[in-house]
Amino acid sequence: MTWFRTISRTYARWADRFELFLLKLREGWR
């Protein structure tokens, strides 16, 4: 199941970026 590992890896990267984006939005709203 190498493809599953790759998908989870890309998802983790996207999730991290999304979290940073949300944090920036929160700071901007303050």
N, C-alpha and C positions, 0 to 999 in steps of 0.2 A: 504493500500500500504506500508506495512512494508518492503518488499523486496526492494522497490525503495530507501527507506531511507538508508538501509544497503549498497546498491550499491553506492549511492552518497557518503556515508561516506568513503568507501574503496577507491573510486576514488579520494576524497579530499586528503587522506593520500598519495596515489601514486603521485598525482600532486605535493604535497609539496616536496616529496623526489626527484622527477624529477627536480623541480626548484632548489633545493640545488645542485643537480648534475650538472646542467647547470652553476650555479654560480661558482662551483669549476672549471669547464672546462674553463670558462672565465678567472678566476684568473690565471689558469695554462698557458693559452695562452699569458697573458700579458708579 
